[in-house]
Each structure stands twice: as structure tokens, then as C-alpha cells.
Amino acid sequence: MKNYDKALQRLNPKLRNILVRIPKRGFQRLPPEWLHWQILERFAVLECADITEGSNVLEIGCGPYAIATIALAALVGENGRVVAVDLGRWGNFWEF
């Protein structure tokens, strides 16, 4: 799908409600909705993982933009829980 607005219309309503709250901002050479497209891609893949509403999920290596974390949160819903950790976020903390 090349048209972002068309993709939003076909989207799972739970994820659509999350995406509309995330501001669009592009970086050099990236379109403003690049982060939204990445989240949509992760959501499509994770829908095949049989993650049900109310599940508890541990995501290891979530990365700086929490791209899969947002998709996971939409899948587990308000009664579920996603714990996302990334060692890179701690930097040199462990060396002290």
C-alpha cells in the first residue's frame, strides 16, 4: 500500500487509535509517516504470532523507537502487559 491514508482506513481500529496520537515527523530523507509505516509492518507480522488480548509479553531489544512495542500494546489491549527492555538504553550504566 503506497497511500498512508488508505492504509489507516483498513487498519485495526485499536492500532489506528494509537497511531493517530503519534506525531508524524520525518528525518533527513525519510517521509513524515515513516515511523507509522514501520509500526504497521510490525503489527502485520505480530498478528500472525497468536498474541491474544490480555496477554503478558516480554520484548527484549525493543530499540529506541519502540516500533514493535506499540504494535504489541495494541494486540494485548488494556488488560495485557508489555514489558520492553533494551540494554542499549542503559549505555555505560553497568560499568559504574
Secondary structure, DSSP 8 states (H G I E B T S, - for coil): ---HHHHHHHS-HHHHHHHTTS-----TTS-TTHHHHHHHHHHHHHGGGT--TT-EEEEE---TT-HHHHHHHHHH-TTSEEEEE-GGGGTTGGG-
